[in-house]
Amino acid sequence: MTLPLPAEDGGGRFPGQRALDERGHWDDTTAALVISRTQRPPDTSFFSAQEQGIAAALLDRLVGQEPDAQPRIPLVNFVDARLAAGETDGWHYADLPEDAEVWRQGLRFLDEDARERCGTGFATASREQQEDLLTGLHETEGPWHGFPAGHVWNLWLRYACTAFYSHPYVWDEIGFPGPAYPRGYANLGLGRREHFEVRDARPGESA
């Protein structure tokens, strides 16, 4: 199974951008890795069924992915695969446990907060309720259930962004044509584009 392609123009800032069209210029290993991200996502094995629902809702809120987004980036599957394989960023805060443990405990705490404040679990809370809970956590200075709130937020956001921006369909949204190896860049200079790069249709507009 392959994720559906975005609409041709997508209504985005880089109309016509298709990073996957450049795959013929990538080495075989890079091409296989990138294309695999558009295939059926890996089955979850780290998260329990309950944790998966909480994590999926959390990750969508962190990157602003709409519930009916098409194509939908399978963030929870990508994060689950990293945690199952023990693939971290190579470091962790001294005042936090290892990443996997922070994920497990953090999801439980987030769900407890939702049940206390919203009367339902985080995964089944409304989008507005989820955003309110996360805004409260983001604005918390000091501890959150015994963890430094800012450090938990940073960990979640790092994993969410790594998963989201690893996908070639998201590259199209930000005008990134994909890996330049082994082709490289030749048209160097401020404001200059390669022939395979698409011009920003709305320059100067904030994201």
GROMACS elastic network, one bead per residue, 0.5 to 0.9 nm:
[ bonds ]
;  ai    aj funct       b0    kb
    1    38     6  0.83916   500
    1    39     6  0.55022   500
    1    40     6  0.51242   500
    1    41     6  0.89051   500
    2     5     6  0.86289   500
    2    36     6  0.88840   500
    2    37     6  0.88916   500
    2    38     6  0.55086   500
    2    40     6  0.60634   500
    3    37     6  0.88200   500
    3    38     6  0.53641   500
    3    39     6  0.61493   500
    3    40     6  0.73545   500
    3    70     6  0.85199   500
    3    71     6  0.61317   500
    3    72     6  0.75805   500
    3    73     6  0.84642   500
    4    38     6  0.84135   500
    4    70     6  0.71852   500
    4    71     6  0.55290   500
    4    72     6  0.85368   500
    5     8     6  0.81914   500
    5    70     6  0.81604   500
    5    71     6  0.64703   500
    5   169     6  0.76105   500
    6     9     6  0.80779   500
    6    10     6  0.62686   500
    6    70     6  0.69246   500
    6    71     6  0.61462   500
    6   169     6  0.72050   500
    7    11     6  0.81601   500
    8    11     6  0.85467   500
    8    15     6  0.74493   500
    8    16     6  0.62832   500
    8    17     6  0.85037   500
    8    18     6  0.89061   500
    9    12     6  0.67921   500
    9    14     6  0.78759   500
    9    16     6  0.55168   500
    9    17     6  0.79880   500
   10    13     6  0.85030   500
   10    14     6  0.84399   500
   10    15     6  0.66766   500
   10    16     6  0.81904   500
   10   173     6  0.84340   500
   11    14     6  0.83059   500
   11    15     6  0.69280   500
   12    15     6  0.60311   500
   12   172     6  0.87110   500
   12   173     6  0.64229   500
   12   174     6  0.87313   500
   12   201     6  0.79402   500
   12   202     6  0.87920   500
   13   173     6  0.69548   500
   13   174     6  0.75319   500
   13   175     6  0.77181   500
   13   199     6  0.83124   500
   13   200     6  0.54559   500
   13   202     6  0.57508   500
   13   203     6  0.82212   500
   14    17     6  0.56249   500
   14   172     6  0.69890   500
   14   173     6  0.66605   500
   14   174     6  0.72470   500
   14   175     6  0.57141   500
   14   198     6  0.59338   500
   14   199     6  0.62990   500
   14   200     6  0.52472   500
   14   201     6  0.59051   500
   14   202     6  0.83680   500
   15    18     6  0.88769   500
   15   172     6  0.85764   500
   15   173     6  0.88599   500
   15   175     6  0.89901   500
   15   198     6  0.74351   500
   15   199     6  0.82763   500
   15   200     6  0.81436   500
   15   201     6  0.72738   500
   16   172     6  0.84853   500
   16   198     6  0.73335   500
   17    21     6  0.87349   500
   17   171     6  0.86314   500
   17   172     6  0.53330   500
   17   173     6  0.79228   500
   17   175     6  0.66546   500
   17   176     6  0.82701   500
   17   177     6  0.73519   500
   17   196     6  0.88665   500
   17   197     6  0.76920   500
   17   198     6  0.60264   500
   18    21     6  0.54899   500
   18    22     6  0.76363   500
   18   168     6  0.81999   500
   18   169     6  0.77986   500
   18   171     6  0.83615   500
   18   172     6  0.58733   500
   18   175     6  0.88444   500
   18   176     6  0.89638   500
   18   177     6  0.70215   500
   19    22     6  0.56957   500
   19    23     6  0.74838   500
   19   168     6  0.61248   500
   19   169     6  0.75282   500
   19   171     6  0.68094   500
   19   172     6  0.61817   500
   19   175     6  0.85240   500
   19   176     6  0.70330   500
   19   178     6  0.54608   500
   19   179     6  0.88707   500
   20    23     6  0.53103   500
   20    24     6  0.85785   500
   20    31     6  0.87642   500
   20    34     6  0.83687   500
   20    35     6  0.77443   500
   20   168     6  0.68059   500
   20   169     6  0.83793   500
   20   177     6  0.79873   500
   20   178     6  0.76554   500
   21    24     6  0.73796   500
   21   177     6  0.87199   500
   22    25     6  0.56787   500
   22    26     6  0.72566   500
   22   177     6  0.72809   500
   22   178     6  0.73631   500
   22   179     6  0.87405   500
   22   196     6  0.79278   500
   23    26     6  0.52320   500
   23    27     6  0.82303   500
   23    28     6  0.88465   500
   23    30     6  0.85539   500
   23    31     6  0.57680   500
   23    34     6  0.86455   500
   23    35     6  0.85106   500
   23   178     6  0.82877   500
   23   179     6  0.87906   500
   24    27     6  0.79423   500
   24    28     6  0.87461   500
   24    31     6  0.78738   500
   25    31     6  0.86437   500
   25   179     6  0.88481   500
   25   180     6  0.80231   500
   25   181     6  0.78751   500
   25   182     6  0.72963   500
   25   183     6  0.64870   500
   26    29     6  0.80925   500
   26    30     6  0.61347   500
   26    31     6  0.56910   500
   26   178     6  0.88710   500
   26   179     6  0.70304   500
   26   180     6  0.73721   500
   26   181     6  0.61897   500
   26   182     6  0.63438   500
   26   183     6  0.74711   500
   27    30     6  0.54965   500
   27    31     6  0.61587   500
   27    32     6  0.86616   500
   27   181     6  0.73132   500
   27   182     6  0.67435   500
   28    31     6  0.51476   500
   28    32     6  0.60747   500
   28    33     6  0.86015   500
   29    32     6  0.52576   500
   29    33     6  0.62526   500
   29    34     6  0.87477   500
   30    33     6  0.51847   500
   30    34     6  0.61994   500
   30    35     6  0.85247   500
   30   179     6  0.80472   500
   30   181     6  0.86686   500
   31    34     6  0.53034   500
   31    35     6  0.59859   500
   31    36     6  0.84055   500
   32    35     6  0.52834   500
   32    36     6  0.60157   500
   32    37     6  0.89163   500
   33    36     6  0.52339   500
   33    37     6  0.68966   500
   34    37     6  0.55065   500
   34    38     6  0.74923   500
   34   166     6  0.81930   500
   34   167     6  0.73955   500
   34   168     6  0.69977   500
   35    38     6  0.54814   500
   35    39     6  0.69704   500
   35   168     6  0.81581   500
   36    39     6  0.51672   500
   36    40     6  0.79400   500
   36    41     6  0.82513   500
   37    40     6  0.78349   500
   37    41     6  0.70660   500
   37    73     6  0.89720   500
   37    78     6  0.88863   500
   37   166     6  0.81052   500
   37   167     6  0.62691   500
   37   168     6  0.77582   500
   38    41     6  0.77252   500
   38    73     6  0.86434   500
   38   167     6  0.75388   500
   38   168     6  0.78054   500
   38   169     6  0.83089   500
   39    42     6  0.88960   500
   40    43     6  0.87528   500
   41    44     6  0.88253   500
   41    74     6  0.66664   500
   41    77     6  0.62623   500
   41    78     6  0.74934   500
   42    45     6  0.89032   500
   42    77     6  0.60444   500
   42    78     6  0.73982   500
   42    80     6  0.87071   500
   42    81     6  0.70640   500
   43    77     6  0.66276   500
   43    80     6  0.85466   500
   43    81     6  0.80860   500
   44    47     6  0.65197   500
   44    48     6  0.83426   500
   44    49     6  0.89003   500
   44    52     6  0.80396   500
   44    76     6  0.80502   500
   44    77     6  0.57586   500
   44    78     6  0.86266   500
   44    80     6  0.58505   500
   44    81     6  0.67974   500
   44    84     6  0.84822   500
   45    48     6  0.75433   500
   45    77     6  0.89403   500
   45    80     6  0.68332   500
   45    81     6  0.73935   500
   45    84     6  0.65494   500
   46    52     6  0.87616   500
   46    80     6  0.55971   500
   46    81     6  0.73117   500
   46    82     6  0.89349   500
   46    83     6  0.65225   500
   46    84     6  0.50705   500
   46    85     6  0.88647   500
   46   100     6  0.88844   500
   47    50     6  0.77305   500
   47    51     6  0.53695   500
   47    52     6  0.53447   500
   47    55     6  0.84292   500
   47    80     6  0.64563   500
   47    83     6  0.87799   500
   47    84     6  0.85359   500
   47   104     6  0.79663   500
   48    51     6  0.50429   500
   48    52     6  0.59424   500
   48    53     6  0.87071   500
   49    52     6  0.51195   500
   49    53     6  0.65386   500
   49    54     6  0.89639   500
   50    53     6  0.53912   500
   50    54     6  0.65588   500
   50    55     6  0.87086   500
   50   123     6  0.86771   500
   51    54     6  0.51634   500
   51    55     6  0.59439   500
   51    56     6  0.84043   500
   51   104     6  0.74928   500
   51   107     6  0.65924   500
   51   108     6  0.76953   500
   52    55     6  0.50803   500
   52    56     6  0.59094   500
   52    57     6  0.85789   500
   52    76     6  0.69253   500
   52    77     6  0.87162   500
   52    80     6  0.84344   500
   53    56     6  0.52200   500
   53    57     6  0.63733   500
   53    58     6  0.86272   500
   53    76     6  0.86912   500
   53   122     6  0.84503   500
   53   123     6  0.55767   500
   53   124     6  0.86313   500
   54    57     6  0.53785   500
   54    58     6  0.61388   500
   54    59     6  0.86563   500
   54   107     6  0.64955   500
   54   108     6  0.85335   500
   54   110     6  0.82513   500
   54   111     6  0.71744   500
   54   121     6  0.80398   500
   54   122     6  0.59685   500
   54   124     6  0.85334   500
   55    59     6  0.59808   500
   55    60     6  0.84797   500
   55    75     6  0.89273   500
   55    76     6  0.63296   500
   55   103     6  0.86594   500
   55   107     6  0.68029   500
   55   123     6  0.80089   500
   56    59     6  0.53092   500
   56    60     6  0.62150   500
   56    61     6  0.86981   500
   56    74     6  0.84421   500
   56    75     6  0.69680   500
   56    76     6  0.51257   500
   56    77     6  0.85756   500
   56   123     6  0.77963   500
   57    60     6  0.52506   500
   57    61     6  0.62841   500
   57    62     6  0.87121   500
   57    67     6  0.88162   500
   57    76     6  0.87463   500
   57   122     6  0.75215   500
   57   123     6  0.56347   500
   57   124     6  0.86385   500
   57   127     6  0.88554   500
   57   130     6  0.82117   500
   58    61     6  0.52552   500
   58    62     6  0.62246   500
   58    63     6  0.89518   500
   58   107     6  0.86984   500
   58   122     6  0.81842   500
   58   123     6  0.79571   500
   58   130     6  0.78990   500
   58   134     6  0.84538   500
   58   156     6  0.86652   500
   58   160     6  0.89288   500
   59    62     6  0.50758   500
   59    63     6  0.64834   500
   59    64     6  0.83230   500
   59    65     6  0.81904   500
   59    75     6  0.66180   500
   59    76     6  0.69709   500
   59   156     6  0.78842   500
   59   157     6  0.81272   500
   59   159     6  0.86248   500
   59   160     6  0.57147   500
   59   161     6  0.88636   500
   60    63     6  0.55756   500
   60    64     6  0.56699   500
   60    66     6  0.69670   500
   60    67     6  0.77033   500
   60    75     6  0.75728   500
   60    76     6  0.87769   500
   60   160     6  0.82943   500
   61    65     6  0.64556   500
   61    66     6  0.80864   500
   61   127     6  0.80338   500
   61   130     6  0.76224   500
   61   131     6  0.69257   500
   61   134     6  0.84545   500
   62    65     6  0.79274   500
   62   131     6  0.88742   500
   62   134     6  0.85343   500
   62   156     6  0.82374   500
   62   157     6  0.66584   500
   62   160     6  0.68472   500
   62   161     6  0.83059   500
   63   157     6  0.82439   500
   63   160     6  0.68591   500
   63   161     6  0.69616   500
   63   164     6  0.74725   500
   65    68     6  0.83992   500
   65    69     6  0.65572   500
   65    72     6  0.79197   500
   65    73     6  0.82146   500
   66    69     6  0.50564   500
   66    70     6  0.88367   500
   66    72     6  0.85169   500
   67    72     6  0.83963   500
   68    71     6  0.87406   500
   68    72     6  0.76352   500
   69    72     6  0.51644   500
   69    73     6  0.82908   500
   70    73     6  0.82629   500
   71   169     6  0.78848   500
   72    75     6  0.86382   500
   73    76     6  0.87909   500
   73   163     6  0.84599   500
   73   164     6  0.68007   500
   73   167     6  0.74066   500
   73   169     6  0.83672   500
   73   170     6  0.84498   500
   74    77     6  0.55167   500
   74    78     6  0.65285   500
   74    79     6  0.89209   500
   74   163     6  0.84267   500
   74   164     6  0.84129   500
   75    78     6  0.51907   500
   75    79     6  0.61872   500
   75    80     6  0.84358   500
   75   160     6  0.69704   500
   75   163     6  0.57813   500
   75   164     6  0.64171   500
   76    79     6  0.51694   500
   76    80     6  0.58689   500
   76    81     6  0.84773   500
   76   160     6  0.85676   500
   76   163     6  0.84441   500
   77    80     6  0.50358   500
   77    81     6  0.61011   500
   77    82     6  0.87156   500
   78    81     6  0.52077   500
   78    82     6  0.64687   500
   78    83     6  0.88650   500
   78   163     6  0.59541   500
   78   164     6  0.87879   500
   79    82     6  0.51691   500
   79    83     6  0.63028   500
   79    84     6  0.85828   500
   79   159     6  0.65623   500
   79   160     6  0.74644   500
   79   162     6  0.87132   500
   79   163     6  0.65638   500
   80    83     6  0.51763   500
   80    84     6  0.59878   500
   80    85     6  0.85231   500
   81    84     6  0.51129   500
   81    85     6  0.61484   500
   81    86     6  0.84898   500
   81    87     6  0.83768   500
   82    85     6  0.52307   500
   82    86     6  0.59933   500
   82    88     6  0.70697   500
   82   159     6  0.89976   500
   83    87     6  0.60673   500
   83    88     6  0.73193   500
   83    99     6  0.78947   500
   83   100     6  0.60494   500
   83   103     6  0.89532   500
   84    87     6  0.77636   500
   84   100     6  0.84697   500
   85    88     6  0.87813   500
   86    99     6  0.88007   500
   86   100     6  0.78722   500
   87    90     6  0.78536   500
   88    91     6  0.71826   500
   88    92     6  0.84749   500
   88    99     6  0.71628   500
   88   100     6  0.88236   500
   88   159     6  0.89338   500
   89    92     6  0.77358   500
   89   158     6  0.89707   500
   91    98     6  0.87336   500
   91    99     6  0.89907   500
   92    95     6  0.84868   500
   92    96     6  0.70638   500
   92    97     6  0.77016   500
   92    98     6  0.65326   500
   92    99     6  0.69750   500
   92   155     6  0.86484   500
   93    96     6  0.53220   500
   93    97     6  0.77002   500
   93    98     6  0.83614   500
   93   151     6  0.73212   500
   94    97     6  0.75767   500
   95   147     6  0.75859   500
   95   148     6  0.74938   500
   95   151     6  0.86057   500
   96    99     6  0.79848   500
   96   101     6  0.88538   500
   96   102     6  0.71199   500
   96   147     6  0.67634   500
   96   148     6  0.77825   500
   96   151     6  0.78467   500
   96   152     6  0.81829   500
   97   100     6  0.80871   500
   97   101     6  0.60959   500
   97   102     6  0.60922   500
   98   101     6  0.55519   500
   98   102     6  0.64156   500
   98   103     6  0.88735   500
   99   102     6  0.50772   500
   99   103     6  0.62025   500
   99   104     6  0.87513   500
   99   155     6  0.77038   500
  100   103     6  0.51772   500
  100   104     6  0.63910   500
  100   105     6  0.87633   500
  101   104     6  0.51454   500
  101   105     6  0.60995   500
  101   106     6  0.81279   500
  102   105     6  0.52748   500
  102   106     6  0.54881   500
  102   107     6  0.82008   500
  102   147     6  0.88001   500
  102   152     6  0.74201   500
  102   155     6  0.85846   500
  103   106     6  0.51004   500
  103   107     6  0.59774   500
  103   108     6  0.85155   500
  103   152     6  0.86338   500
  103   155     6  0.87184   500
  103   156     6  0.79177   500
  104   107     6  0.55195   500
  104   108     6  0.64595   500
  104   109     6  0.88549   500
  105   108     6  0.51079   500
  105   109     6  0.61825   500
  105   110     6  0.86062   500
  106   109     6  0.50638   500
  106   110     6  0.60589   500
  106   111     6  0.85285   500
  106   145     6  0.85800   500
  106   147     6  0.87709   500
  106   152     6  0.75773   500
  107   110     6  0.50556   500
  107   111     6  0.61270   500
  107   112     6  0.85687   500
  107   122     6  0.89624   500
  108   111     6  0.51620   500
  108   112     6  0.61866   500
  108   113     6  0.86922   500
  109   112     6  0.50020   500
  109   113     6  0.62034   500
  109   114     6  0.86585   500
  109   144     6  0.87307   500
  109   145     6  0.70015   500
  110   113     6  0.51430   500
  110   114     6  0.63079   500
  110   115     6  0.87860   500
  110   121     6  0.85920   500
  110   122     6  0.68621   500
  110   133     6  0.81343   500
  110   134     6  0.86905   500
  111   114     6  0.50494   500
  111   115     6  0.62563   500
  111   116     6  0.86232   500
  111   120     6  0.83109   500
  111   121     6  0.52886   500
  111   122     6  0.50004   500
  111   123     6  0.78538   500
  112   115     6  0.51778   500
  112   116     6  0.61663   500
  112   117     6  0.86078   500
  112   120     6  0.89519   500
  112   121     6  0.72294   500
  112   122     6  0.80965   500
  113   116     6  0.51378   500
  113   117     6  0.60483   500
  113   118     6  0.80160   500
  113   121     6  0.82885   500
  113   122     6  0.80363   500
  113   133     6  0.77428   500
  114   117     6  0.52643   500
  114   118     6  0.52388   500
  114   119     6  0.67269   500
  114   120     6  0.60604   500
  114   121     6  0.53655   500
  114   122     6  0.51589   500
  114   123     6  0.88776   500
  114   125     6  0.73439   500
  114   129     6  0.80628   500
  114   130     6  0.78150   500
  114   133     6  0.72384   500
  115   118     6  0.54311   500
  115   121     6  0.50888   500
  115   122     6  0.72488   500
  115   125     6  0.88058   500
  116   119     6  0.58463   500
  116   120     6  0.77472   500
  116   121     6  0.87984   500
  117   120     6  0.81370   500
  117   129     6  0.89129   500
  117   133     6  0.86429   500
  118   121     6  0.77431   500
  118   122     6  0.84655   500
  118   125     6  0.70283   500
  118   129     6  0.70987   500
  119   125     6  0.83440   500
  120   123     6  0.82915   500
  120   124     6  0.64193   500
  120   125     6  0.59599   500
  121   124     6  0.55103   500
  121   125     6  0.60770   500
  122   125     6  0.51195   500
  122   126     6  0.83307   500
  122   129     6  0.83231   500
  122   130     6  0.65048   500
  122   133     6  0.88702   500
  123   126     6  0.83756   500
  123   130     6  0.82617   500
  124   127     6  0.88533   500
  125   128     6  0.80716   500
  125   129     6  0.59451   500
  125   130     6  0.61896   500
  126   129     6  0.51199   500
  126   130     6  0.61962   500
  126   131     6  0.86040   500
  127   130     6  0.50661   500
  127   131     6  0.61294   500
  127   132     6  0.85529   500
  128   131     6  0.51364   500
  128   132     6  0.61109   500
  128   133     6  0.86594   500
  129   132     6  0.50589   500
  129   133     6  0.62209   500
  129   134     6  0.86531   500
  130   133     6  0.52152   500
  130   134     6  0.62630   500
  130   135     6  0.85430   500
  131   134     6  0.51026   500
  131   135     6  0.59192   500
  131   136     6  0.84710   500
  132   135     6  0.50528   500
  132   136     6  0.61535   500
  132   137     6  0.86647   500
  133   136     6  0.51630   500
  133   137     6  0.63508   500
  133   138     6  0.86993   500
  134   138     6  0.60285   500
  134   139     6  0.85312   500
  134   153     6  0.89018   500
  135   138     6  0.50071   500
  135   139     6  0.61526   500
  135   140     6  0.85792   500
  136   139     6  0.52198   500
  136   140     6  0.61643   500
  137   140     6  0.51091   500
  137   141     6  0.85752   500
  137   144     6  0.76488   500
  137   149     6  0.65176   500
  137   150     6  0.80616   500
  137   153     6  0.75926   500
  138   141     6  0.82604   500
  138   149     6  0.71792   500
  138   150     6  0.67400   500
  138   153     6  0.65283   500
  139   149     6  0.85000   500
  139   150     6  0.83162   500
  140   143     6  0.76321   500
  140   144     6  0.75391   500
  140   148     6  0.89280   500
  140   149     6  0.61702   500
  140   150     6  0.73577   500
  141   144     6  0.85707   500
  141   148     6  0.79412   500
  141   149     6  0.66817   500
  141   150     6  0.71351   500
  142   146     6  0.89938   500
  142   147     6  0.81675   500
  142   148     6  0.55967   500
  142   149     6  0.60725   500
  142   150     6  0.76120   500
  143   146     6  0.53104   500
  143   147     6  0.51257   500
  143   149     6  0.54007   500
  143   150     6  0.84163   500
  144   147     6  0.50891   500
  144   148     6  0.59415   500
  144   149     6  0.50483   500
  144   150     6  0.88253   500
  144   152     6  0.86650   500
  145   148     6  0.83367   500
  145   149     6  0.83820   500
  146   149     6  0.85374   500
  147   150     6  0.86738   500
  147   151     6  0.77561   500
  147   152     6  0.71152   500
  148   151     6  0.54561   500
  148   152     6  0.65020   500
  148   153     6  0.87962   500
  149   152     6  0.52886   500
  149   153     6  0.61952   500
  149   154     6  0.86299   500
  150   153     6  0.50575   500
  150   154     6  0.60934   500
  150   155     6  0.86490   500
  151   154     6  0.50038   500
  151   155     6  0.61913   500
  151   156     6  0.86781   500
  152   155     6  0.51414   500
  152   156     6  0.62547   500
  152   157     6  0.85659   500
  153   156     6  0.52707   500
  153   157     6  0.60902   500
  153   158     6  0.85550   500
  154   157     6  0.51403   500
  154   158     6  0.60338   500
  154   159     6  0.86916   500
  155   158     6  0.52221   500
  155   159     6  0.64145   500
  155   160     6  0.86375   500
  156   159     6  0.53913   500
  156   160     6  0.61266   500
  156   161     6  0.86511   500
  157   161     6  0.59763   500
  157   162     6  0.83594   500
  158   161     6  0.53606   500
  158   162     6  0.60367   500
  158   163     6  0.85830   500
  159   162     6  0.51843   500
  159   163     6  0.61871   500
  159   164     6  0.85818   500
  160   163     6  0.53236   500
  160   164     6  0.61078   500
  160   165     6  0.85778   500
  161   164     6  0.50175   500
  161   165     6  0.58256   500
  161   166     6  0.81471   500
  162   165     6  0.55627   500
  162   166     6  0.60055   500
  163   166     6  0.53951   500
  163   167     6  0.72254   500
  164   167     6  0.60161   500
  164   170     6  0.70110   500
  165   168     6  0.77188   500
  165   169     6  0.87451   500
  165   170     6  0.59743   500
  165   171     6  0.67370   500
  166   169     6  0.89182   500
  166   170     6  0.76439   500
  166   171     6  0.78411   500
  167   170     6  0.54762   500
  167   171     6  0.65491   500
  168   172     6  0.65526   500
  168   176     6  0.85076   500
  168   177     6  0.84676   500
  168   178     6  0.72604   500
  169   172     6  0.52753   500
  169   173     6  0.69367   500
  170   173     6  0.50508   500
  170   174     6  0.67208   500
  170   175     6  0.87330   500
  170   176     6  0.85621   500
  171   174     6  0.53042   500
  171   175     6  0.59950   500
  171   177     6  0.67935   500
  171   178     6  0.71042   500
  172   175     6  0.51284   500
  172   176     6  0.60485   500
  172   177     6  0.70612   500
  172   178     6  0.88809   500
  173   176     6  0.78230   500
  174   200     6  0.89558   500
  175   197     6  0.73121   500
  175   198     6  0.65348   500
  175   199     6  0.79533   500
  175   200     6  0.73738   500
  176   179     6  0.85876   500
  176   197     6  0.75540   500
  176   198     6  0.85715   500
  177   180     6  0.81127   500
  177   196     6  0.70506   500
  177   197     6  0.61373   500
  177   198     6  0.81284   500
  179   182     6  0.81755   500
  179   183     6  0.86815   500
  179   184     6  0.84499   500
  180   183     6  0.54576   500
  180   185     6  0.67993   500
  181   184     6  0.54495   500
  181   185     6  0.88944   500
  185   188     6  0.69489   500
  185   194     6  0.71442   500
  186   194     6  0.72212   500
  187   192     6  0.64364   500
  187   193     6  0.63287   500
  187   194     6  0.56298   500
  187   195     6  0.85690   500
  188   191     6  0.87027   500
  188   192     6  0.64368   500
  188   193     6  0.76843   500
  188   194     6  0.82582   500
  189   192     6  0.54591   500
  189   193     6  0.83166   500
  190   193     6  0.87443   500
  193   196     6  0.79103   500
  193   197     6  0.59415   500
  193   198     6  0.78551   500
  193   199     6  0.78667   500
  194   197     6  0.53184   500
  194   198     6  0.84675   500
  195   198     6  0.79693   500
  198   201     6  0.86945   500
  199   202     6  0.88617   500
  199   203     6  0.86942   500
  200   203     6  0.55844   500
  202   205     6  0.58715   500
  203   206     6  0.85006   500
